[in-house]
């Protein structure tokens, strides 16, 4: 499995060097609260090669927790 030097967030230069390596997973999770359909439209319009789309309300919000949009349980997210 590919490992970044900093964890999950990387620089654009690191990504440019490693984008085609097996095991790298790219997730496009753009979102705008004033336009809930923006993220999927933006993904369909253009995204990094191999990226998948995660919608805030459909993939990244749990059913229970604190705040407006709590993260899902780790098992549910996996």
Buried (B, 14 or more C-beta within 10 A) or exposed (E): EEEEEEEEEBEEEEEEEBEEEEEBEEEBBBBEEEEEEEBBEBBEEEBEEEBEBBBBEEBBBEEEEEEEEEEBEEEEEE
